[in-house]
Amino acid sequence: IYRDMNKKADEKAANAAERAVTVTEITETAEETTTTPLYNYDYTDIINPDRISAKSAIIYNKTTNTILFEKNPDFRCYPASTTKLITAMTALEKISPDTVFTVGTEIQLIGEGSSSAYLNEGSQLTLGDLIYGMLLPSGNDAAYTIAVNTARTVSGNPAMTDAEAVEYFCGLMNDLAAELEMDSSHFADPDGWYREDHYVTASDMLKAARAAIEYPQITAASSSLSYRVTSASDGIVYVWENNNKILFEDSEYYFPYADGLKTGFTDEAGYCYVATASKDNTEIIALIFGSSSLDDRYRDIKNLFNAVFEPSAISYAETTAPDQPVVVG
């Protein structure tokens, strides 16, 4: 099912495609306008940090380059599948989105209980297609296929083992993080599966989010409700639905001004979300890491958005309700 949001994504992609985007350009732009955001802590009077379940949180107004609210922004946390924004940017920096990748044995590397795009070995899909498979159903298999194919292409060594290619790609991820001045973060896998040495801060992930929204492939994918593609090699038809329920009008978590980016969850990370929303020419990026439940994740992020858009709609939980089972992703 598609609705007007997909038209909105197409328009955003078309507008963004008018300019060539590279990390260098993003970094240069950031140096001019966004490396040192302004602060407006008046929003602490609007939203109570103690009533936000997340361990760390940020509200950033992209339109005015202003950080409106922070809670433990430099607290080290685990990013879960919000990692996939870094994975997508890393690949897009090196590879054309029209490049065809072949799904291989690397998909066997994903952890038990992973969220999946249900890729089949031998399927051939473009990098652009795989970004949908990675961001919509949060496919860890798609993340590994992107990582391994990118590494073998960039290194010029198609004989790399899967493990060698993943290690090489993680090096590229950390190079990108360094360029974006994510000085308190380190990436050790492409999908966000828990590892002790795979960590971020909310402040660093704000830098990543500001960069990610400059990539039309990322904004188009993360704002789409679903995506359908046929593998060129075996004719398999893949249909993926976005697991970001805030985008769906029939969801209890729906928020009308939200328009994309990435959720995440692992036991160690808790519930995470790097989110964008826009209303009346005001663009907001909100980030939460370590929310205590699925309900709290969406409540937290909606409260952060409503602090800007509709303060009277802020609603705190009286208690933390038991959460429903989820897959990791």
matplotlib code that plots the C-alpha trace (Angstrom):
import matplotlib.pyplot as plt

x = [0.0, 1.3, -0.1, 0.8, 4.0, 5.5, 4.8, 6.5, 9.5, 9.7, 9.6, 12.3, 14.4, 14.0, 15.0, 18.0, 19.1, 19.6, 22.8, 25.7, 26.2, 29.5, 30.7, 33.2, 30.4, 28.3, 31.3, 32.1, 28.5, 28.4, 31.5, 29.7, 26.3, 25.8, 29.0, 28.2, 24.5, 22.9, 21.1, 17.7, 17.1, 13.8, 12.3, 13.3, 10.3, 8.1, 9.2, 10.3, 13.5, 12.7, 9.5, 11.3, 12.1, 15.1, 18.5, 19.5, 17.6, 17.9, 15.6, 17.3, 15.7, 17.3, 15.6, 17.2, 20.2, 19.2, 19.4, 16.2, 16.5, 19.1, 19.1, 22.5, 23.6, 27.2, 26.1, 27.7, 25.0, 24.4, 22.7, 21.1, 19.7, 20.1, 23.6, 22.1, 22.1, 25.9, 26.0, 23.9, 26.0, 29.2, 28.1, 26.6, 29.9, 31.7, 29.2, 26.5, 23.0, 22.4, 25.2, 24.0, 25.0, 24.7, 23.4, 25.9, 26.8, 27.3, 23.6, 24.5, 26.4, 23.3, 22.5, 19.7, 16.4, 17.6, 15.1, 15.4, 14.6, 14.5, 17.1, 18.0, 21.5, 22.0, 19.4, 20.7, 19.5, 20.9, 22.5, 19.5, 17.1, 19.1, 18.9, 15.1, 15.6, 17.9, 15.8, 12.2, 12.1, 15.4, 17.0, 20.3, 20.9, 20.6, 23.1, 25.6, 25.1, 25.7, 28.8, 30.4, 29.8, 30.9, 34.1, 35.0, 34.4, 36.2, 39.2, 39.5, 39.7, 36.7, 38.3, 37.9, 36.2, 32.9, 34.6, 37.4, 35.0, 32.9, 36.0, 37.1, 33.6, 33.6, 36.9, 35.1, 32.2, 34.7, 36.4, 33.0, 32.3, 35.7, 34.9, 31.6, 33.5, 31.6, 34.5, 32.8, 31.5, 32.9, 31.3, 32.1, 29.3, 27.0, 23.7, 23.9, 23.9, 25.2, 29.0, 30.9, 33.0, 30.0, 28.7, 27.6, 26.4, 23.2, 25.3, 27.3, 24.2, 22.8, 25.8, 25.0, 21.4, 22.2, 24.4, 21.9, 19.1, 21.2, 21.1, 18.0, 18.2, 18.0, 15.2, 13.2, 13.6, 13.0, 9.9, 8.3, 5.6, 6.5, 8.7, 8.5, 11.4, 12.1, 15.6, 17.2, 18.8, 16.2, 12.9, 12.2, 9.8, 10.6, 8.0, 9.1, 7.0, 8.4, 8.5, 8.5, 4.9, 4.8, 4.3, 1.1, -2.2, -3.9, -1.2, -1.7, 1.8, 1.0, 2.3, 1.2, 4.3, 6.9, 8.6, 11.4, 14.8, 15.4, 14.3, 16.4, 16.2, 18.4, 18.2, 21.4, 20.5, 16.8, 14.5, 16.1, 14.9, 16.5, 13.6, 12.6, 9.4, 8.4, 5.5, 5.0, 8.5, 10.1, 12.3, 13.0, 15.4, 14.7, 16.8, 16.3, 18.4, 17.6, 13.8, 12.4, 9.7, 8.2, 5.3, 7.8, 9.9, 7.0, 5.7, 9.1, 9.7, 6.2, 6.7, 9.9, 8.2, 5.2, 7.5, 8.0, 4.8, 2.0, 3.1, -0.4, -0.3, 2.6, 1.5, 3.6, 3.1, 1.9, 3.7, 5.8, 3.5, 4.7, 6.1, 5.2, 7.8, 9.9, 12.6, 16.0, 16.5]
y = [0.0, 3.4, 6.8, 10.4, 10.0, 8.1, 11.1, 13.2, 11.0, 11.1, 14.9, 15.0, 12.6, 14.6, 17.9, 16.3, 14.7, 18.1, 18.4, 15.9, 14.8, 13.6, 13.4, 16.2, 18.5, 17.6, 18.2, 21.5, 22.6, 21.5, 23.6, 26.7, 26.2, 23.3, 22.2, 24.3, 24.5, 27.2, 26.2, 27.1, 25.4, 27.1, 23.8, 22.2, 24.1, 22.4, 18.8, 17.1, 15.1, 12.9, 11.8, 10.7, 7.0, 7.1, 7.3, 10.0, 12.2, 15.3, 17.7, 19.6, 22.2, 21.9, 25.0, 27.3, 25.1, 25.0, 22.3, 22.7, 19.9, 17.4, 14.6, 12.9, 13.7, 12.4, 9.2, 6.2, 3.9, 1.1, 2.2, -1.1, -0.7, 3.0, 1.9, 1.2, 4.9, 4.8, 1.6, 3.2, 6.4, 4.4, 2.4, 5.4, 7.3, 4.5, 2.9, 4.0, 3.1, 1.5, -1.0, -4.6, -6.7, -10.4, -11.9, -14.4, -16.5, -13.3, -13.4, -16.4, -14.1, -12.4, -13.1, -15.4, -13.5, -10.8, -8.7, -9.7, -8.8, -12.6, -12.4, -15.5, -16.4, -15.7, -12.9, -9.8, -6.4, -2.9, -1.1, 1.2, -1.7, -3.2, 0.1, -0.3, -3.9, -2.7, 0.3, -0.8, -4.3, -3.5, -6.4, -7.4, -9.7, -6.7, -4.8, -7.6, -7.9, -4.2, -4.4, -7.3, -6.3, -2.7, -3.9, -6.3, -3.6, -0.8, -2.9, -4.4, -7.8, -10.0, -12.9, -11.5, -13.8, -12.7, -12.0, -10.0, -8.0, -7.1, -6.0, -3.9, -2.3, -1.5, 0.3, 2.4, 3.1, 4.4, 6.5, 8.1, 8.6, 10.4, 12.6, 13.5, 14.2, 11.4, 11.3, 9.2, 6.5, 3.2, 0.7, -3.0, -4.4, -3.1, -4.0, -2.8, -6.2, -5.8, -5.8, -4.3, -2.1, -0.9, 2.3, 5.9, 8.9, 10.8, 13.9, 11.9, 10.3, 13.8, 14.5, 11.3, 12.2, 15.6, 14.0, 11.2, 13.5, 14.8, 11.4, 11.1, 7.3, 7.3, 9.8, 8.2, 4.7, 5.6, 7.6, 4.9, 2.6, -0.4, -1.4, -4.1, -5.3, -8.3, -9.9, -9.8, -13.2, -15.5, -13.7, -13.6, -10.8, -9.1, -7.0, -5.1, -3.1, -0.3, -1.4, 2.3, 2.3, 6.1, 6.5, 4.5, 6.3, 3.1, 2.6, 3.6, 5.1, 7.4, 10.9, 13.0, 15.1, 12.3, 11.5, 9.0, 7.6, 4.6, 2.7, 0.1, -2.4, -4.9, -6.1, -4.2, -1.0, -0.8, 1.0, 3.6, 6.0, 8.6, 10.4, 13.4, 15.4, 18.6, 21.1, 24.6, 24.8, 23.7, 20.5, 18.7, 15.8, 13.9, 11.2, 8.7, 5.9, 3.4, 3.8, 1.1, -0.3, -0.2, 2.0, 4.3, 4.6, 6.1, 8.1, 9.6, 10.5, 12.0, 14.0, 15.4, 16.4, 17.8, 20.0, 21.9, 21.4, 21.0, 21.2, 20.6, 17.1, 16.0, 12.9, 11.0, 7.4, 6.8, 3.5, 1.4, -1.2, -4.7, -4.8, -7.1, -9.5, -8.1, -9.2, -7.6, -4.8]
z = [0.0, -1.0, -0.1, -0.5, 1.6, -1.3, -3.5, -0.9, -0.9, -4.7, -4.6, -1.9, -3.9, -7.1, -5.4, -3.7, -7.0, -8.5, -6.5, -6.3, -2.8, -1.2, 2.3, 1.5, 0.4, 3.4, 5.7, 4.0, 4.3, 7.9, 8.6, 7.3, 8.8, 11.2, 12.9, 15.9, 16.4, 18.4, 21.7, 23.0, 26.3, 26.8, 25.6, 28.9, 30.2, 27.7, 27.9, 31.1, 30.6, 33.6, 31.8, 28.7, 29.0, 26.7, 28.3, 25.8, 23.5, 21.3, 19.5, 16.6, 14.5, 11.1, 9.8, 12.4, 13.1, 16.8, 19.4, 21.3, 23.9, 25.1, 27.6, 28.2, 24.6, 25.2, 27.0, 25.3, 24.0, 21.5, 18.2, 17.1, 13.6, 13.4, 12.4, 9.0, 8.2, 8.4, 6.3, 3.6, 3.5, 3.4, 0.4, -1.4, -1.0, -2.9, -5.2, -7.6, -6.4, -9.8, -9.3, -9.2, -6.2, -5.9, -2.7, -1.3, 1.7, 3.7, 4.6, 6.9, 9.2, 10.6, 14.3, 15.4, 15.7, 13.3, 11.4, 7.7, 4.1, 3.5, 0.7, -1.3, -2.3, -5.9, -6.2, -8.0, -6.8, -7.1, -4.2, -4.3, -4.0, -1.2, 0.7, 0.7, 2.0, 4.7, 5.8, 5.5, 7.1, 8.7, 6.9, 8.5, 5.6, 3.2, 5.4, 5.1, 1.3, 0.9, 3.1, 1.5, -2.1, -1.4, 0.2, -2.6, -5.2, -3.4, -2.4, -5.9, -4.3, -5.3, -3.6, -0.1, 2.3, 3.8, 7.1, 5.5, 3.5, 6.6, 8.4, 5.5, 5.2, 8.9, 8.3, 5.7, 8.2, 10.7, 8.1, 7.3, 11.0, 11.4, 8.4, 10.1, 13.4, 15.2, 17.7, 20.4, 18.1, 16.7, 14.3, 14.3, 12.0, 9.3, 10.9, 14.5, 16.1, 19.7, 20.1, 23.0, 20.6, 18.5, 20.1, 19.5, 21.3, 20.5, 19.7, 17.2, 15.6, 15.1, 12.9, 11.0, 10.7, 9.3, 6.7, 5.9, 5.0, 2.2, 0.4, -1.8, -1.7, 2.1, 2.4, -0.3, 1.2, 4.8, 4.0, 1.8, 3.3, 1.1, -1.8, -4.5, -6.7, -8.9, -8.7, -12.2, -11.8, -10.4, -10.9, -7.1, -6.2, -3.0, -1.2, 1.9, 4.3, 6.5, 10.1, 11.2, 12.4, 13.0, 9.2, 8.9, 9.3, 10.6, 13.3, 17.0, 16.7, 13.7, 13.7, 10.7, 10.4, 10.6, 7.3, 7.8, 8.9, 11.2, 14.2, 16.1, 18.9, 20.7, 24.3, 25.1, 23.1, 24.1, 21.7, 19.5, 16.8, 14.6, 13.2, 11.0, 10.8, 9.1, 9.4, 8.2, 6.7, 10.0, 9.8, 13.0, 13.7, 16.9, 18.4, 21.2, 22.5, 25.2, 25.5, 27.7, 25.5, 22.0, 23.3, 25.1, 21.9, 19.9, 22.9, 23.5, 19.8, 19.4, 22.6, 21.3, 18.0, 19.8, 22.0, 18.7, 16.8, 19.4, 23.1, 24.3, 22.8, 24.9, 26.9, 29.4, 30.5, 34.0, 34.1, 31.6, 30.1, 29.3, 25.8, 22.9, 21.5, 18.7, 16.4, 16.7, 14.2]

ax = plt.figure().add_subplot(projection="3d")
ax.plot(x, y, z, "-o")
ax.set_aspect("equal")
plt.show()
